């Protein structure tokens, strides 16, 4: 066997096999996988321990769908040749496909030790470093790429972006300046060059050079294609420079788009004014702008925010009447932020009542007002009263509107919202179904109906409604909505399962939400290379900034807190899993969905005898969709490490949502059970800074004091003294938990949340059951403004502690909340559920299938 100089003996191949190995590389790159596999096998027959060939074979197998076999082959190949950059590069590709970015980067670093100037490995490493936010290392990698290919524009821009991400704006600007010196004969209308110029202006602005940025922008206006961006940047720079020309720059922006609220707030800032509070000066400016742009709605609406008293009434009346005459459904949503001011709220109510009387009189057959104006006034007034908690009055007004025009879906939808606020979720679902049947082709109405059915706990019925617009070949409507990453559906169904006493299925939905956000985080990887190739730099930087705060999204926060609550309850009471395992038969709908999923999987299974053969298909390196072995969620619920999983759910939120009180309270619940005393105390300190009088915080301080008092011995140093000091800071008086709880209750005797928290605290410190029950029943006293949501939570609490007075509390709430159906008996609820979806109105009405059946003989 001939040996090539400089190549280790294990890696050296004769000329024939060396040529075949190069052919394997080419076949892989051109995705001729079947031929590549045969060629690799031919080499391995003669040289079974050739690591590079073995790794390439494993990579090809992974692309052909034989994933596990391929991964094992790659690992074996790396062990045979630890000094080959090809082996380490392939291993990195495999790990990247597994979304294991840290290990993939380590493999690339190993590959670069043996081939320091490999462009492909350097580019992949740079993308991984960006994904992992290792910006210092990214600068070094990008500099190496630029040194190797200085004639490539992309490398200059990439290095500048790397410096910018690393926080060094000055260096980022210098790199672009060096690059611009090399430019010659740039063609007109070059989009890439235009984006580079805008990025350069951004760098100058952020480095504190507004005048230089303005001069550069004016000198290159013809080369920059985004004219809106030019106008916005000029106005912003002139404002920073406090130039007289800023006035004309803002005027140009208002002519371009007079409905942009951001323009008005920035313009007022330029004038030394603000939209916050009541400002006569700001009002005068806005009025001038409103006169200059009479068709614009934004300055008129913003004028309402900064005006007061009689001036507000004079401005609000034409604005309100114009919206009612035009029939703007979102008019109340536009104005409800003004309700923070009681005088404005009262003024709007008076205007509405006088307008209603006028429109009612004028909408008569001989009147001058359109009947629809009277209708939209009733609609707005109903929204007004419902928002203020007057549900009976809102229902009465809305019933007049429905009697006036029974075919307007908006009225039925808002009737559902009123009933939901009043605690009648079944009535709300009925109203949304009434709206849906008015227009069976409207997906929005269909979705609303499904959402309210889920809130009413009617999961199977909601699935049938959602199924009208989901894929017919999907395993189930829920599976299709989950695949489409419908957060609304997933969270609502999870909450419905939780209320129905199925925490296992709820937990499945909450973890499905986590999976969606993990996928969104992974999806950014592809843009690290794409955006730099396409030179969409500014939007790429915005995307990275948004991705850094991804897990602060309300949907993820809600799912993480809800899931952690379930996992904590399972840790406290493992019998929950045992009880569910004994009574967890599938419903009829779930059985049908499971059967359909099985058929769909069988139909989708590839066969090798089809034309072209599936064996040569490139399935990619992404993790394949695995079969769900835990369809009922019992394995997930009964996991061996519930607290660790709960912590992993909460950990991404801590840094991106530090002002969310519920996150810190949930974190305490997990950490105190993990015996992480200092972290639990720190969570409560964060919560106290946000809301020192929070009922939830009070409950957990009592719990912490009680647990600390029951410790068999003080924690050893250095933890013990620090923990004792932390507890003392939470309760400077260092009084007994029961006394601390009683004092808090005296201070907040009319607050329902505080009373409920004190009752829970009594249970936490192991007070007698009758004492806990007496504390709970004070919620029904007249001064306490108990609502239906709180009452339902209290009833669940009484049931969980096996209170003998739970039925008494239910009956009292049923009497107290006349409109609510939350506190009906199971028999009454079963009867009411049957009336929600009338068979003759149900999903068939208005759907495409129904229309086909109507014309089919």
VORO-498558 format. One record per residue (C-alpha): x, y, z; residue number from 1; residue in one letter. Coordinates in steps of 0.1 Angstrom, whole numbers, padded with zeros to 4 digits. Last residue first. Example, Ala and Ser with C-alpha at 12.3 -4.5 7.8 and 13.67 -1.06 7.14 Angstrom:
<sites>
px py pz kolke dovo
0137 -0011 0071 2 S
0123 -0045 0078 1 A
</sites>
This chain:
<sites>
px py pz kolke dovo
-0794 0138 -0041 857 X
-0763 0159 -0032 856 X
-0771 0196 -0031 855 X
-0776 0199 0007 854 X
-0748 0174 0013 853 X
-0723 0196 -0004 852 X
-0735 0226 0016 851 X
-0731 0206 0048 850 X
-0695 0196 0039 849 X
-0686 0232 0032 848 X
-0698 0242 0066 847 X
-0728 0264 0073 846 X
-0745 0239 0095 845 X
-0725 0207 0100 844 X
-0708 0219 0132 843 X
-0740 0221 0152 842 X
-0771 0240 0145 841 X
-0795 0211 0141 840 X
-0778 0192 0169 839 X
-0780 0222 0193 838 X
-0745 0228 0206 837 X
-0748 0244 0241 836 X
-0780 0228 0251 835 X
-0765 0194 0260 834 X
-0740 0212 0282 833 X
-0768 0227 0304 832 X
-0782 0193 0313 831 X
-0747 0179 0323 830 X
-0741 0211 0343 829 X
-0774 0206 0362 828 X
-0764 0170 0371 827 X
-0729 0180 0381 826 X
-0743 0206 0405 825 X
-0741 0243 0395 824 X
-0712 0264 0408 823 X
-0696 0276 0375 822 X
-0730 0284 0359 821 X
-0728 0321 0367 820 X
-0755 0347 0361 819 X
-0769 0345 0397 818 X
-0735 0347 0414 817 X
-0744 0347 0452 816 X
-0768 0317 0451 815 X
-0743 0295 0432 814 X
-0716 0308 0455 813 X
-0735 0298 0486 812 X
-0742 0263 0471 811 X
-0705 0258 0463 810 X
-0695 0269 0498 809 X
-0719 0245 0514 808 X
-0706 0217 0491 807 X
-0670 0224 0502 806 X
-0680 0224 0539 805 X
-0666 0189 0546 804 X
-0632 0200 0535 803 X
-0611 0174 0517 802 X
-0580 0197 0514 801 X
-0582 0195 0476 800 X
-0620 0201 0477 799 X
-0616 0233 0497 798 X
-0589 0245 0474 797 X
-0610 0238 0443 796 X
-0638 0258 0458 795 X
-0614 0287 0466 794 X
-0602 0287 0429 793 X
-0638 0288 0417 792 X
-0646 0317 0441 791 X
-0615 0336 0428 790 X
-0627 0332 0392 789 X
-0663 0341 0401 788 X
-0655 0373 0419 787 X
-0654 0381 0456 786 X
-0657 0418 0465 785 X
-0655 0415 0503 784 X
-0676 0440 0522 783 X
-0706 0417 0521 782 X
-0692 0385 0536 781 X
-0688 0355 0513 780 X
-0650 0357 0516 779 X
-0653 0352 0553 778 X
-0661 0316 0545 777 X
-0625 0308 0537 776 X
-0612 0319 0571 775 X
-0638 0297 0588 774 X
-0627 0268 0566 773 X
-0591 0272 0576 772 X
-0600 0273 0613 771 X
-0622 0243 0609 770 X
-0593 0224 0594 769 X
-0569 0230 0623 768 X
-0537 0248 0615 767 X
-0510 0229 0597 766 X
-0488 0259 0588 765 X
-0496 0255 0551 764 X
-0534 0252 0559 763 X
-0533 0285 0577 762 X
-0513 0300 0548 761 X
-0540 0288 0524 760 X
-0566 0307 0545 759 X
-0543 0338 0546 758 X
-0539 0337 0508 757 X
-0577 0335 0504 756 X
-0582 0365 0526 755 X
-0555 0384 0507 754 X
-0571 0376 0473 753 X
-0605 0386 0486 752 X
-0593 0420 0499 751 X
-0617 0433 0526 750 X
-0596 0424 0557 749 X
-0563 0435 0542 748 X
-0545 0449 0572 747 X
-0562 0425 0597 746 X
-0553 0396 0574 745 X
-0516 0406 0574 744 X
-0515 0407 0612 743 X
-0531 0372 0614 742 X
-0505 0357 0590 741 X
-0476 0371 0610 740 X
-0491 0358 0642 739 X
-0495 0323 0627 738 X
-0459 0324 0612 737 X
-0443 0334 0646 736 X
-0426 0368 0646 735 X
-0392 0377 0632 734 X
-0401 0414 0631 733 X
-0380 0420 0600 732 X
-0400 0395 0580 731 X
-0384 0391 0545 730 X
-0352 0405 0558 729 X
-0351 0380 0586 728 X
-0356 0351 0562 727 X
-0326 0363 0542 726 X
-0304 0367 0573 725 X
-0313 0331 0584 724 X
-0304 0319 0549 723 X
-0270 0337 0549 722 X
-0262 0323 0584 721 X
-0270 0287 0574 720 X
-0255 0286 0539 719 X
-0219 0294 0550 718 X
-0221 0275 0572 717 X
-0243 0244 0579 716 X
-0281 0245 0576 715 X
-0298 0249 0611 714 X
-0310 0216 0625 713 X
-0342 0195 0623 712 X
-0358 0222 0601 711 X
-0393 0228 0612 710 X
-0389 0265 0619 709 X
-0374 0271 0585 708 X
-0404 0253 0569 707 X
-0429 0275 0588 706 X
-0410 0307 0579 705 X
-0408 0297 0543 704 X
-0446 0289 0542 703 X
-0455 0322 0558 702 X
-0433 0340 0533 701 X
-0449 0320 0506 700 X
-0485 0330 0515 699 X
-0474 0367 0519 698 X
-0459 0366 0484 697 X
-0491 0353 0469 696 X
-0511 0380 0487 695 X
-0488 0407 0473 694 X
-0480 0435 0498 693 X
-0443 0439 0488 692 X
-0450 0439 0451 691 X
-0420 0440 0428 690 X
-0392 0443 0454 689 X
-0410 0416 0474 688 X
-0410 0392 0444 687 X
-0372 0396 0440 686 X
-0367 0389 0477 685 X
-0391 0359 0474 684 X
-0369 0344 0446 683 X
-0338 0350 0467 682 X
-0353 0330 0496 681 X
-0359 0301 0473 680 X
-0324 0304 0458 679 X
-0309 0304 0493 678 X
-0330 0274 0504 677 X
-0324 0251 0475 676 X
-0340 0221 0492 675 X
-0355 0211 0458 674 X
-0389 0217 0475 673 X
-0379 0253 0483 672 X
-0367 0257 0447 671 X
-0400 0247 0430 670 X
-0424 0268 0450 669 X
-0399 0297 0450 668 X
-0397 0296 0412 667 X
-0435 0298 0410 666 X
-0435 0329 0432 665 X
-0407 0344 0411 664 X
-0425 0338 0378 663 X
-0458 0351 0392 662 X
-0442 0385 0400 661 X
-0432 0391 0364 660 X
-0406 0420 0364 659 X
-0376 0397 0358 658 X
-0390 0385 0325 657 X
-0360 0378 0303 656 X
-0335 0368 0330 655 X
-0359 0344 0350 654 X
-0378 0332 0320 653 X
-0354 0306 0306 652 X
-0351 0289 0341 651 X
-0389 0283 0346 650 X
-0392 0252 0324 649 X
-0359 0237 0336 648 X
-0371 0243 0372 647 X
-0403 0223 0366 646 X
-0384 0195 0350 645 X
-0361 0193 0380 644 X
-0391 0194 0404 643 X
-0408 0165 0385 642 X
-0377 0142 0386 641 X
-0390 0106 0385 640 X
-0416 0113 0359 639 X
-0452 0104 0368 638 X
-0468 0133 0349 637 X
-0447 0127 0318 636 X
-0454 0089 0319 635 X
-0491 0097 0324 634 X
-0493 0120 0294 633 X
-0522 0101 0277 632 X
-0504 0098 0244 631 X
-0471 0087 0260 630 X
-0453 0067 0233 629 X
-0456 0095 0208 628 X
-0437 0082 0178 627 X
-0407 0103 0169 626 X
-0406 0131 0144 625 X
-0370 0130 0130 624 X
-0342 0151 0144 623 X
-0329 0173 0116 622 X
-0301 0158 0096 621 X
-0318 0157 0062 620 X
-0341 0130 0048 619 X
-0322 0128 0015 618 X
-0341 0101 -0004 617 X
-0319 0073 -0019 616 X
-0336 0045 0000 615 X
-0371 0058 -0008 614 X
-0369 0043 -0042 613 X
-0373 0061 -0075 612 X
-0405 0044 -0084 611 X
-0419 0027 -0053 610 X
-0404 -0006 -0042 609 X
-0385 0009 -0013 608 X
-0416 0018 0007 607 X
-0422 0049 0028 606 X
-0446 0049 0058 605 X
-0471 0077 0053 604 X
-0501 0054 0049 603 X
-0492 0035 0081 602 X
-0487 0067 0100 601 X
-0521 0080 0088 600 X
-0538 0048 0098 599 X
-0523 0049 0133 598 X
-0533 0085 0137 597 X
-0568 0077 0127 596 X
-0570 0050 0153 595 X
-0557 0073 0180 594 X
-0581 0101 0170 593 X
-0610 0076 0171 592 X
-0600 0065 0206 591 X
-0596 0101 0217 590 X
-0631 0110 0205 589 X
-0646 0079 0222 588 X
-0628 0089 0255 587 X
-0597 0070 0265 586 X
-0596 0052 0298 585 X
-0576 0069 0326 584 X
-0591 0057 0358 583 X
-0564 0036 0375 582 X
-0535 0056 0360 581 X
-0552 0088 0372 580 X
-0553 0076 0408 579 X
-0517 0065 0408 578 X
-0505 0098 0393 577 X
-0524 0119 0419 576 X
-0510 0095 0446 575 X
-0477 0113 0442 574 X
-0489 0142 0464 573 X
-0464 0169 0470 572 X
-0443 0160 0440 571 X
-0474 0158 0419 570 X
-0485 0192 0431 569 X
-0451 0206 0422 568 X
-0454 0191 0387 567 X
-0488 0206 0382 566 X
-0477 0241 0394 565 X
-0446 0239 0372 564 X
-0468 0232 0342 563 X
-0490 0262 0349 562 X
-0460 0285 0354 561 X
-0443 0273 0322 560 X
-0474 0274 0301 559 X
-0483 0310 0312 558 X
-0447 0322 0307 557 X
-0446 0305 0273 556 X
-0478 0322 0261 555 X
-0469 0356 0276 554 X
-0436 0357 0255 553 X
-0407 0363 0279 552 X
-0391 0332 0264 551 X
-0382 0350 0232 550 X
-0363 0378 0249 549 X
-0329 0370 0232 548 X
-0348 0361 0200 547 X
-0361 0397 0197 546 X
-0325 0411 0199 545 X
-0314 0386 0173 544 X
-0343 0395 0150 543 X
-0335 0432 0153 542 X
-0299 0425 0143 541 X
-0312 0406 0113 540 X
-0336 0434 0104 539 X
-0306 0458 0103 538 X
-0284 0434 0083 537 X
-0305 0423 0054 536 X
-0272 0417 0034 535 X
-0287 0387 0015 534 X
-0256 0365 0023 533 X
-0254 0380 0059 532 X
-0291 0373 0064 531 X
-0289 0337 0052 530 X
-0259 0326 0073 529 X
-0271 0335 0107 528 X
-0307 0330 0094 527 X
-0306 0292 0095 526 X
-0298 0292 0132 525 X
-0329 0313 0140 524 X
-0351 0283 0137 523 X
-0336 0267 0169 522 X
-0352 0294 0191 521 X
-0385 0290 0172 520 X
-0382 0252 0177 519 X
-0376 0256 0214 518 X
-0406 0279 0216 517 X
-0428 0253 0200 516 X
-0415 0225 0222 515 X
-0423 0246 0253 514 X
-0459 0249 0241 513 X
-0460 0211 0236 512 X
-0448 0208 0272 511 X
-0479 0228 0283 510 X
-0501 0206 0262 509 X
-0488 0174 0276 508 X
-0491 0188 0312 507 X
-0528 0194 0306 506 X
-0532 0158 0295 505 X
-0516 0145 0327 504 X
-0534 0172 0348 503 X
-0568 0156 0339 502 X
-0592 0170 0366 501 X
-0615 0188 0341 500 X
-0600 0222 0352 499 X
-0565 0210 0341 498 X
-0579 0195 0309 497 X
-0595 0229 0300 496 X
-0563 0248 0309 495 X
-0543 0225 0285 494 X
-0570 0230 0258 493 X
-0568 0268 0261 492 X
-0530 0267 0260 491 X
-0528 0245 0229 490 X
-0555 0263 0211 489 X
-0542 0298 0215 488 X
-0506 0287 0209 487 X
-0515 0274 0174 486 X
-0481 0260 0164 485 X
-0494 0247 0130 484 X
-0484 0212 0141 483 X
-0504 0217 0173 482 X
-0534 0228 0153 481 X
-0531 0196 0131 480 X
-0528 0173 0162 479 X
-0558 0190 0178 478 X
-0579 0185 0147 477 X
-0570 0148 0148 476 X
-0547 0124 0130 475 X
-0546 0149 0101 474 X
-0561 0138 0067 473 X
-0590 0163 0070 472 X
-0567 0192 0075 471 X
-0582 0218 0099 470 X
-0611 0241 0091 469 X
-0642 0222 0102 468 X
-0621 0202 0127 467 X
-0620 0231 0151 466 X
-0657 0226 0157 465 X
-0653 0188 0163 464 X
-0624 0194 0186 463 X
-0644 0220 0206 462 X
-0672 0193 0211 461 X
-0646 0169 0224 460 X
-0631 0195 0248 459 X
-0663 0207 0264 458 X
-0646 0222 0295 457 X
-0665 0255 0292 456 X
-0633 0273 0284 455 X
-0627 0247 0257 454 X
-0661 0255 0242 453 X
-0652 0292 0244 452 X
-0621 0286 0222 451 X
-0639 0264 0198 450 X
-0666 0291 0192 449 X
-0639 0317 0188 448 X
-0621 0296 0163 447 X
-0653 0291 0142 446 X
-0660 0328 0144 445 X
-0625 0336 0131 444 X
-0627 0309 0104 443 X
-0658 0324 0088 442 X
-0674 0300 0063 441 X
-0703 0290 0086 440 X
-0715 0326 0089 439 X
-0746 0330 0112 438 X
-0739 0296 0127 437 X
-0707 0309 0142 436 X
-0724 0337 0161 435 X
-0750 0313 0176 434 X
-0720 0290 0185 433 X
-0704 0320 0202 432 X
-0735 0326 0222 431 X
-0738 0289 0233 430 X
-0701 0289 0244 429 X
-0708 0320 0265 428 X
-0739 0303 0281 427 X
-0716 0274 0290 426 X
-0690 0297 0304 425 X
-0714 0315 0327 424 X
-0690 0332 0351 423 X
-0702 0368 0347 422 X
-0671 0377 0327 421 X
-0678 0347 0305 420 X
-0714 0358 0301 419 X
-0703 0393 0290 418 X
-0677 0378 0266 417 X
-0704 0356 0251 416 X
-0727 0386 0246 415 X
-0698 0402 0228 414 X
-0696 0373 0203 413 X
-0734 0374 0198 412 X
-0733 0411 0190 411 X
-0703 0408 0167 410 X
-0721 0381 0147 409 X
-0747 0406 0134 408 X
-0778 0386 0123 407 X
-0801 0395 0152 406 X
-0802 0432 0143 405 X
-0826 0453 0165 404 X
-0834 0423 0189 403 X
-0796 0417 0191 402 X
-0791 0454 0200 401 X
-0818 0453 0227 400 X
-0803 0422 0241 399 X
-0770 0440 0242 398 X
-0785 0467 0265 397 X
-0799 0442 0289 396 X
-0767 0421 0289 395 X
-0746 0452 0297 394 X
-0769 0462 0326 393 X
-0766 0427 0340 392 X
-0728 0426 0335 391 X
-0720 0459 0353 390 X
-0683 0451 0359 389 X
-0669 0484 0344 388 X
-0658 0466 0312 387 X
-0694 0452 0309 386 X
-0709 0487 0312 385 X
-0687 0501 0284 384 X
-0690 0471 0261 383 X
-0728 0474 0264 382 X
-0726 0511 0256 381 X
-0704 0504 0225 380 X
-0729 0479 0212 379 X
-0759 0501 0218 378 X
-0741 0529 0200 377 X
-0733 0505 0172 376 X
-0770 0497 0167 375 X
-0781 0534 0168 374 X
-0756 0541 0141 373 X
-0769 0511 0121 372 X
-0803 0527 0119 371 X
-0789 0555 0098 370 X
-0797 0589 0112 369 X
-0821 0614 0096 368 X
-0854 0603 0110 367 X
-0887 0594 0092 366 X
-0882 0556 0097 365 X
-0869 0561 0133 364 X
-0832 0563 0135 363 X
-0833 0599 0147 362 X
-0851 0592 0180 361 X
-0828 0563 0189 360 X
-0798 0583 0176 359 X
-0806 0612 0199 358 X
-0813 0590 0230 357 X
-0781 0569 0223 356 X
-0760 0600 0218 355 X
-0771 0614 0252 354 X
-0762 0581 0269 353 X
-0729 0578 0250 352 X
-0718 0613 0258 351 X
-0726 0608 0295 350 X
-0707 0576 0296 349 X
-0677 0592 0278 348 X
-0676 0620 0304 347 X
-0678 0595 0333 346 X
-0648 0575 0319 345 X
-0629 0608 0313 344 X
-0635 0619 0349 343 X
-0625 0584 0362 342 X
-0591 0585 0344 341 X
-0579 0549 0338 340 X
-0609 0547 0314 339 X
-0589 0564 0287 338 X
-0573 0530 0278 337 X
-0608 0519 0268 336 X
-0609 0542 0238 335 X
-0595 0521 0209 334 X
-0610 0489 0222 333 X
-0643 0507 0224 332 X
-0640 0518 0187 331 X
-0630 0483 0175 330 X
-0664 0476 0158 329 X
-0662 0509 0138 328 X
-0698 0515 0125 327 X
-0690 0547 0106 326 X
-0716 0566 0124 325 X
-0704 0552 0158 324 X
-0668 0562 0150 323 X
-0677 0597 0139 322 X
-0699 0601 0170 321 X
-0670 0591 0193 320 X
-0645 0614 0177 319 X
-0670 0643 0175 318 X
-0679 0639 0212 317 X
-0643 0632 0225 316 X
-0629 0666 0215 315 X
-0655 0687 0233 314 X
-0656 0664 0262 313 X
-0618 0665 0266 312 X
-0618 0703 0264 311 X
-0645 0704 0292 310 X
-0622 0686 0316 309 X
-0589 0672 0304 308 X
-0568 0667 0272 307 X
-0536 0647 0268 306 X
-0551 0613 0260 305 X
-0579 0627 0239 304 X
-0555 0646 0217 303 X
-0539 0612 0209 302 X
-0571 0601 0193 301 X
-0574 0632 0171 300 X
-0537 0630 0162 299 X
-0541 0593 0151 298 X
-0572 0596 0130 297 X
-0558 0613 0099 296 X
-0582 0627 0073 295 X
-0578 0663 0086 294 X
-0540 0663 0083 293 X
-0529 0699 0089 292 X
-0559 0704 0113 291 X
-0549 0673 0132 290 X
-0513 0685 0133 289 X
-0523 0718 0148 288 X
-0545 0700 0173 287 X
-0516 0677 0183 286 X
-0494 0707 0189 285 X
-0520 0724 0211 284 X
-0526 0692 0230 283 X
-0489 0688 0237 282 X
-0489 0723 0252 281 X
-0521 0717 0272 280 X
-0504 0686 0288 279 X
-0523 0660 0307 278 X
-0502 0629 0316 277 X
-0479 0610 0293 276 X
-0480 0620 0256 275 X
-0448 0641 0261 274 X
-0433 0675 0253 273 X
-0398 0689 0247 272 X
-0406 0697 0211 271 X
-0384 0668 0199 270 X
-0402 0646 0224 269 X
-0435 0657 0208 268 X
-0421 0647 0174 267 X
-0411 0613 0188 266 X
-0446 0607 0203 265 X
-0462 0618 0170 264 X
-0440 0596 0148 263 X
-0446 0566 0170 262 X
-0484 0570 0166 261 X
-0481 0563 0128 260 X
-0514 0574 0112 259 X
-0501 0605 0093 258 X
-0478 0583 0071 257 X
-0458 0600 0042 256 X
-0472 0635 0049 255 X
-0464 0630 0086 254 X
-0429 0620 0077 253 X
-0423 0651 0056 252 X
-0436 0672 0085 251 X
-0411 0655 0108 250 X
-0382 0665 0085 249 X
-0396 0700 0081 248 X
-0395 0705 0119 247 X
-0361 0688 0122 246 X
-0345 0715 0100 245 X
-0343 0738 0130 244 X
-0317 0714 0144 243 X
-0318 0700 0179 242 X
-0289 0676 0170 241 X
-0308 0647 0184 240 X
-0339 0658 0166 239 X
-0320 0662 0134 238 X
-0308 0626 0138 237 X
-0343 0612 0144 236 X
-0358 0631 0115 235 X
-0330 0620 0092 234 X
-0334 0584 0103 233 X
-0371 0583 0096 232 X
-0369 0600 0062 231 X
-0340 0578 0051 230 X
-0358 0546 0063 229 X
-0389 0556 0043 228 X
-0367 0561 0012 227 X
-0353 0525 0013 226 X
-0332 0525 -0018 225 X
-0300 0541 -0004 224 X
-0276 0550 -0033 223 X
-0293 0582 -0041 222 X
-0293 0594 -0005 221 X
-0256 0589 -0002 220 X
-0244 0624 0006 219 X
-0274 0631 0028 218 X
-0269 0600 0049 217 X
-0232 0606 0053 216 X
-0239 0642 0065 215 X
-0265 0629 0089 214 X
-0243 0602 0103 213 X
-0214 0627 0108 212 X
-0238 0650 0127 211 X
-0252 0622 0148 210 X
-0218 0609 0159 209 X
-0224 0592 0192 208 X
-0213 0556 0184 207 X
-0249 0546 0181 206 X
-0255 0571 0153 205 X
-0224 0562 0134 204 X
-0232 0525 0136 203 X
-0268 0531 0124 202 X
-0254 0551 0094 201 X
-0231 0522 0086 200 X
-0261 0498 0087 199 X
-0280 0520 0063 198 X
-0250 0521 0040 197 X
-0246 0483 0041 196 X
-0283 0479 0032 195 X
-0279 0501 0002 194 X
-0249 0482 -0010 193 X
-0268 0450 -0009 192 X
-0298 0465 -0027 191 X
-0277 0478 -0056 190 X
-0299 0503 -0074 189 X
-0270 0518 -0094 188 X
-0239 0497 -0098 187 X
-0209 0502 -0075 186 X
-0179 0511 -0097 185 X
-0152 0507 -0071 184 X
-0153 0497 -0034 183 X
-0120 0491 -0016 182 X
-0123 0522 0006 181 X
-0158 0511 0016 180 X
-0143 0480 0032 179 X
-0119 0499 0054 178 X
-0148 0521 0065 177 X
-0170 0490 0072 176 X
-0143 0476 0095 175 X
-0139 0509 0113 174 X
-0176 0511 0121 173 X
-0176 0476 0137 172 X
-0145 0486 0157 171 X
-0163 0516 0171 170 X
-0195 0497 0178 169 X
-0177 0472 0201 168 X
-0205 0455 0219 167 X
-0197 0420 0209 166 X
-0228 0420 0186 165 X
-0213 0451 0169 164 X
-0179 0434 0165 163 X
-0195 0404 0149 162 X
-0216 0426 0126 161 X
-0184 0443 0114 160 X
-0168 0409 0108 159 X
-0199 0397 0088 158 X
-0199 0429 0067 157 X
-0162 0423 0057 156 X
-0168 0386 0051 155 X
-0199 0393 0029 154 X
-0179 0416 0006 153 X
-0156 0388 -0005 152 X
-0122 0401 -0016 151 X
-0106 0396 0018 150 X
-0111 0358 0016 149 X
-0086 0341 0040 148 X
-0081 0372 0062 147 X
-0119 0378 0062 146 X
-0126 0342 0074 145 X
-0100 0345 0101 144 X
-0115 0378 0113 143 X
-0149 0362 0114 142 X
-0136 0334 0136 141 X
-0119 0358 0160 140 X
-0150 0380 0162 139 X
-0172 0350 0168 138 X
-0150 0339 0198 137 X
-0158 0372 0215 136 X
-0195 0369 0205 135 X
-0202 0335 0221 134 X
-0240 0341 0218 133 X
-0247 0304 0214 132 X
-0264 0309 0180 131 X
-0237 0334 0170 130 X
-0210 0309 0179 129 X
-0228 0282 0160 128 X
-0230 0304 0129 127 X
-0193 0312 0132 126 X
-0184 0276 0136 125 X
-0203 0267 0104 124 X
-0184 0294 0085 123 X
-0150 0282 0099 122 X
-0158 0246 0091 121 X
-0167 0254 0055 120 X
-0137 0277 0050 119 X
-0111 0252 0062 118 X
-0081 0274 0072 117 X
-0071 0258 0105 116 X
-0072 0222 0093 115 X
-0061 0199 0121 114 X
-0069 0222 0151 113 X
-0099 0234 0131 112 X
-0116 0199 0133 111 X
-0113 0200 0171 110 X
-0130 0234 0172 109 X
-0157 0220 0149 108 X
-0162 0192 0174 107 X
-0165 0216 0203 106 X
-0190 0236 0183 105 X
-0212 0206 0178 104 X
-0210 0198 0215 103 X
-0224 0232 0224 102 X
-0250 0232 0195 101 X
-0267 0199 0205 100 X
-0296 0205 0182 99 X
-0294 0168 0171 98 X
-0286 0180 0136 97 X
-0258 0200 0151 96 X
-0245 0169 0167 95 X
-0244 0151 0133 94 X
-0227 0180 0116 93 X
-0201 0182 0144 92 X
-0193 0145 0139 91 X
-0189 0151 0102 90 X
-0165 0180 0109 89 X
-0146 0159 0135 88 X
-0141 0130 0111 87 X
-0132 0154 0082 86 X
-0107 0172 0104 85 X
-0089 0139 0110 84 X
-0067 0136 0141 83 X
-0090 0114 0162 82 X
-0090 0086 0135 81 X
-0105 0053 0146 80 X
-0125 0068 0174 79 X
-0140 0093 0150 78 X
-0151 0065 0127 77 X
-0169 0047 0155 76 X
-0188 0078 0165 75 X
-0198 0083 0128 74 X
-0210 0047 0125 73 X
-0231 0050 0157 72 X
-0247 0081 0143 71 X
-0255 0064 0110 70 X
-0271 0034 0126 69 X
-0292 0056 0148 68 X
-0303 0077 0118 67 X
-0311 0053 0091 66 X
-0332 0080 0074 65 X
-0312 0084 0043 64 X
-0294 0115 0056 63 X
-0282 0096 0086 62 X
-0270 0068 0064 61 X
-0250 0093 0044 60 X
-0234 0108 0075 59 X
-0225 0073 0088 58 X
-0209 0065 0054 57 X
-0189 0097 0056 56 X
-0178 0088 0091 55 X
-0167 0053 0081 54 X
-0148 0067 0051 53 X
-0130 0092 0074 52 X
-0122 0065 0100 51 X
-0106 0039 0077 50 X
-0108 0008 0099 49 X
-0125 -0015 0075 48 X
-0099 -0009 0048 47 X
-0106 -0033 0019 46 X
-0143 -0038 0025 45 X
-0145 -0002 0038 44 X
-0136 0012 0004 43 X
-0164 -0007 -0014 42 X
-0188 0002 0013 41 X
-0180 0039 0008 40 X
-0187 0035 -0029 39 X
-0220 0018 -0023 38 X
-0231 0045 0001 37 X
-0221 0073 -0022 36 X
-0241 0057 -0050 35 X
-0272 0055 -0028 34 X
-0267 0091 -0015 33 X
-0264 0109 -0048 32 X
-0270 0141 -0028 31 X
-0246 0163 -0049 30 X
-0225 0170 -0018 29 X
-0227 0133 -0008 28 X
-0217 0121 -0043 27 X
-0187 0146 -0043 26 X
-0174 0134 -0009 25 X
-0178 0098 -0020 24 X
-0159 0105 -0052 23 X
-0131 0119 -0032 22 X
-0131 0086 -0013 21 X
-0130 0067 -0046 20 X
-0099 0087 -0057 19 X
-0082 0078 -0025 18 X
-0093 0041 -0030 17 X
-0075 0041 -0064 16 X
-0045 0060 -0052 15 X
-0039 0038 -0023 14 X
-0052 0051 0010 13 X
-0035 0068 0040 12 X
-0057 0075 0070 11 X
-0043 0047 0093 10 X
-0008 0055 0082 9 X
-0010 0091 0092 8 X
-0007 0115 0062 7 X
0024 0137 0059 6 X
0038 0119 0029 5 X
0013 0097 0011 4 X
0017 0060 0017 3 X
0014 0033 -0010 2 X
0000 0000 0000 1 X
</sites>
